[in-house]
C-alpha cells in the first residue's frame, strides 16, 4: 500500500465511532484509534451478503463505509448505491466512501477546485484519470467525462487517459470511438491492460469475433485472471466456440474461489453455458451451487430457478 492510501484510511477512521473497511485496509488503521471495526470474518461475509452487512450495521452503527474498487467489494458497493440509508460522499483513486443519509453527496470538482486540491499537474492528472475509472464502474458517466476533460492538464499519463476515455465510450455503446481511443492508448503503451480489454470487447461487439477470440486467448496467456477469463468466455460465446467458453468459465469460477471473490455470477453464467451445450446434469449441479451465492440479486436467483425448473427431469 502506498503512503497516500494509508493517509486515506487514516482520514476515514479519524473522528468516526464505527467504520466498515475491507480486510486489506485493516493493517493501515492507526494503532491508537478507538474506532469500532468488525472482525475480518464479519467483514468478509458482509462484502458478499447485504443482509449480513445490515445485521452488522445494527450492531456497530457505522457512520462511514469505505470500499475498494474491483470485484471483491462490488456487490456491497452496488447495494449501498441503491440504498436510501447511505450516500456516496467521496470517490477517489483509492475507492468509494459512503456516509449515512443526510450527508453531502459527492460531486466532481471543477478546474479551480481541482487545482486547489492537487496543485501538481501530474499528480492531479493521475488522480482525475483513476477517479474517472472508478466512476465508470458505477455508471456515473457524466462525472467521469468531467474529470477526464480536466485530466488533459498533463500528458505524462496520456495512455491511461485515452484508455479511460475509451472505457467511457464503450460504456455508452460507441464501440468504433472506443476502439480508436484504445488503439491510440496502445501506441503509447502496447501492454496497456484496459486498452487491450476494450479492443477485444470492441472487436466482439462489431462482428470481428474470430479476431476478438484470438486476441482474448493471447490476453489470458499473458495475464490469466478473473477479468481476462471472463473476457475470453464472452469472446468464445460470440464466436460460437462453446467448448472454449465453458473451459474459460470453469477456470473463472476456480479463480474466483481461490481468490475469495464473489463467484455467484460466474456460476450462473457457467450453468447457462452448460445448459446450452446440452450438459443438463452438470448444469443443474452448478446452478444449485449458484443459488446459494448470497451476492446474487433477486432477479438473478429468479433466472436460476426458472432455468433449473426447465432442466429438471419431469416426474
PECORJO-V62976 format. One record per residue. N is the residue number from 1. PHI is phi as a letter, one per 20 degrees, with the letter a starting at -180 (none if undefined). PSI is psi as a letter, one per 20 degrees, with the letter a starting at -180 (999 if undefined). Layout:
BEGIN
N;PHI;PSI
N;PHI;PSI
END
This chain:
BEGIN
1;none;q
2;e;r
3;f;h
4;f;h
5;f;g
6;g;h
7;f;g
8;g;g
9;f;h
10;f;h
11;f;h
12;f;g
13;f;h
14;g;p
15;m;j
16;d;q
17;e;h
18;b;p
19;c;q
20;d;p
21;c;q
22;f;q
23;g;h
24;f;i
25;e;i
26;f;h
27;f;i
28;e;i
29;f;p
30;g;p
31;f;h
32;e;j
33;f;q
34;d;j
35;f;p
36;e;p
37;c;p
38;f;r
39;f;r
40;g;g
41;f;g
42;f;g
43;f;g
44;g;g
45;f;g
46;f;h
47;f;h
48;d;i
49;c;o
50;g;h
51;f;h
52;f;h
53;f;g
54;f;h
55;f;g
56;f;h
57;f;h
58;f;h
59;f;g
60;e;h
61;l;m
62;f;p
63;d;i
64;b;q
65;c;p
66;d;p
67;c;q
68;e;q
69;f;r
70;o;r
71;f;h
72;g;g
73;e;i
74;g;g
75;g;g
76;f;g
77;g;g
78;f;h
79;f;g
80;f;h
81;f;h
82;e;i
83;e;p
84;f;i
85;e;i
86;c;q
87;c;p
88;f;o
89;d;i
90;a;p
91;c;p
92;b;r
93;g;h
94;f;h
95;q;b
96;c;p
97;d;p
98;d;q
99;c;r
100;f;q
101;g;q
102;o;i
103;f;r
104;f;p
105;f;q
106;f;q
107;c;q
108;f;p
109;f;q
110;e;a
111;g;g
112;f;g
113;f;g
114;f;g
115;f;h
116;f;h
117;f;g
118;c;n
119;f;h
120;f;p
121;g;g
122;f;g
123;f;h
124;f;g
125;f;g
126;f;h
127;f;g
128;f;g
129;f;g
130;f;h
131;f;h
132;f;g
133;f;g
134;f;h
135;f;h
136;f;h
137;f;h
138;d;j
139;n;j
140;e;m
141;f;h
142;f;g
143;f;h
144;f;g
145;f;h
146;f;g
147;f;h
148;f;h
149;f;h
150;f;h
151;f;i
152;f;j
153;f;i
154;b;p
155;e;i
156;f;h
157;d;k
158;f;h
159;f;g
160;f;g
161;f;g
162;f;h
163;f;g
164;f;h
165;f;h
166;f;h
167;f;h
168;f;g
169;f;h
170;f;h
171;f;h
172;e;i
173;n;j
174;e;m
175;f;h
176;f;g
177;f;g
178;f;g
179;f;h
180;f;g
181;f;g
182;f;h
183;f;g
184;f;g
185;f;g
186;f;h
187;f;h
188;e;h
189;b;n
190;f;i
191;d;j
192;f;p
193;f;g
194;f;g
195;f;h
196;f;g
197;f;h
198;f;h
199;f;g
200;f;g
201;f;g
202;f;g
203;f;h
204;f;g
205;f;h
206;e;j
207;n;j
208;e;m
209;f;h
210;f;g
211;f;g
212;f;g
213;f;g
214;f;g
215;f;h
216;f;h
217;f;g
218;f;h
219;f;g
220;f;h
221;f;h
222;e;h
223;b;m
224;f;o
225;b;a
226;f;g
227;f;g
228;f;h
229;f;h
230;f;g
231;f;g
232;f;g
233;f;g
234;f;g
235;f;g
236;f;g
237;f;g
238;f;h
239;e;i
240;n;j
241;e;n
242;f;h
243;f;g
244;f;h
245;f;g
246;f;g
247;g;g
248;f;h
249;f;h
250;f;g
251;f;h
252;f;g
253;f;g
254;f;g
255;f;g
256;f;g
257;f;g
258;f;h
259;e;j
260;l;k
261;e;q
262;g;p
263;d;i
264;g;g
265;f;h
266;f;h
267;f;g
268;f;g
269;f;g
270;f;g
271;g;g
272;f;g
273;f;g
274;f;h
275;f;g
276;f;h
277;e;j
278;n;j
279;e;m
280;f;g
281;f;g
282;f;h
283;f;g
284;f;g
285;f;g
286;f;g
287;f;h
288;f;g
289;f;g
290;f;h
291;g;h
292;e;j
293;f;o
294;f;i
295;e;i
296;f;q
297;f;r
298;f;h
299;f;g
300;f;h
301;f;h
302;f;h
303;g;g
304;f;g
305;f;g
306;f;g
307;f;h
308;f;g
309;f;h
310;f;h
311;e;h
312;f;p
313;f;p
314;f;q
315;e;999
END
